[in-house]
Structure formats: C-alpha cells, structure tokens
Amino acid sequence: MLKYDLLHPEILQALGTAGHGAKVLIADGNYPFSTRANPAARRVYLNLAPGLVNAVDVLRVLAGAIPIEAADIMLTAEGEEAPIIAEFRAILPKDVPVRGHDRFTFYNLCCDPDTALVIATGEQRTYANLLLTIGVVKP
C-alpha cells in the first residue's frame, strides 16, 4: 500500500519507466486519444463518466509526482487560451513555460515518439488538453 497521492498502478508504471524528456498527455473528453497520440504510448482511461475524472485533478496529482519541465496547450480556434488554462497555470510550477499551439500542431506534438503516457479524462470543458514534458529530479 502506498501513502502517496498517486495510486493508479498503470500510471505509476508508465511514469516509472519514463525519463527526462518523456511526455504525458492529459486529454479532455473530446480528444481523439486513439488516433492523435503516439501509438506506442500507454493509454490509461480515467473517463468514467462526463466530468469524472477531470483534467485539473489529474494535473494536481501528477504535479506532485513528477518534475515538470514544460507544458504545451491547445489554443482555441480563435488562437486564445481556454479558461481552464488558468487553472492549469495555478498548479504548474511558476518557472514552467506554457506554450500554446493551434489544434493540429498540438496533435502533431502528441504523436511524437517521446509521448509515453496518454491519460483520457472525463473533462467536459473544451480545449482542456495538456502535454507535459518530464524534467529532471534535482539533487
């Protein structure tokens, strides 16, 4: 038994085998995670029902478990940050760059071979997708 916020065995296994530079996609309920992510990435389905489990909760737990070097987000069709991004920024370490991309550029980033883990959430808000780059554990 673990006394730790992250308990999901598949996520722990995927993160334990990922290293510096590996990427983790937290995908909203609309994301085409079966076709727009690295086919070799482990897929974990947390989308139990609409709204369960949401992307903010997933980020909160992951941020306590891994060093985050960078974050990439999907911008709206108008080129703006969706409202949920402010919630992501509040959880991410202050020094982590958050880079915005149009939808298809974001999809291409997620198809990169470095994407090791795809977490499908029940997040209902649109443009609530986040691609994290794992950093290094500093001594």
N, C-alpha and C positions, 0 to 999 in steps of 0.2 A: 504494500500500500504506500502511496506517495502522499507526502504532506506538502503539496505544491499546487498552485492554481491550475496548471496544465496537466490533465489526467488522461486525455484521449490517447490510447496506445498507438494508433496509426500515425497520428500527428507527431507524437514523441519519437517514433521510429524514423519517420521521414526527416525530422529536424536533426536527429542524432547522426544521420548519415550525410546530411548536407554540410557544406563548409562555406568558407568565406567566398562571397560572390554568388552563391546559390540564391534562387529567387523563390518567393512564396506568393501565390496569388490568392487573395481573399476576394471571392466573386459574389456579386449580388444574385438575386433570384432570377434575373433576366439574362445573365451572362451565358454565352454558348460554351460552357466549360468543356464539353466533349469534343468540340471542333476548333476552338480558338485558344488552345494552350498546348504546350509541349506534350506530344503523345506519350512520352516516356515518364512524365511526371506522375507521382502518386496522386490519386484523387480521393478526397475524403468528403463525404456527403453529410453535411450538418443541416441540410434544408429539410427539416422535419415537417414544417408547415409554414405558410406565409407568415413572416415575422419571426420565426423561430429557426434557427439561432440567427441573430443579426450580426452584421459586419463589424459594428463598433465593439460588441462584446468579444468577438474573435480577436480583433486587433488588441484589445486591452490585455487579454491573456497572452497572446504572442509577444507583445512588447515587454512583458515581464519574464519571458523565457529565452529570447534571442537578442543578440546585439543587432540593431538595425542601422545600416549604412546609408540607405537611400530609399525613397518611395516614389513610385510612379503612379499617376492617377489618370483616369479617363475624363476629359473635359466634355462639357455638354456640346450639343450641336452648334450652339452659339459661341463656343470657344471659352466658356466660363467654367469656374469651379462649381460643382453642385453643392448645395447646402451641407450635405453630410461631410464634406471635406474638412470643414471647420472642426467637426468632432474628431476626425482622424488626426488633424494637426494638434489638437489639445492632448492627445495620447502619445503621439510620437515625440521622441526626444527633440528638444529645441534646435539642436545642431544638424538634424537630418534634413537634407534637401528634398523637397517635394516637387517633382517635375510633372507638368501637365502635358497631355498628348490628345490628339483627336482620336476618335474611336478606332479607326483601322490601324493607326500607328501603335496604339495601345495593344490591340490584338496581336500585332506582329511581335511586340516585345514579349508577350506572354507565351508565344510559340518558340521562343529561344530555348536551346538545349539546357541552359542554366536554370530554367524553371523546374524546380524539383518537387513542388507540392502545390496542388490546387485544392482550395477549401471552398466548397459550394455552400453558401449560406441561404437562409430564407429571407434575407434582406429584401424589403419591398421598395425602398427608395431607389430611384434610378441614378445611374452613374455612380454607384456606390462600390466601385471596384478599386482595389489597391494591390499593387505589385511591390512587395518588399524585397530589398536586397540585403542578405545577411552580411553583417560586418564581422569584425574580429573580437575575440574576448581579450581585453587588455589586461596585462599583468597587474 
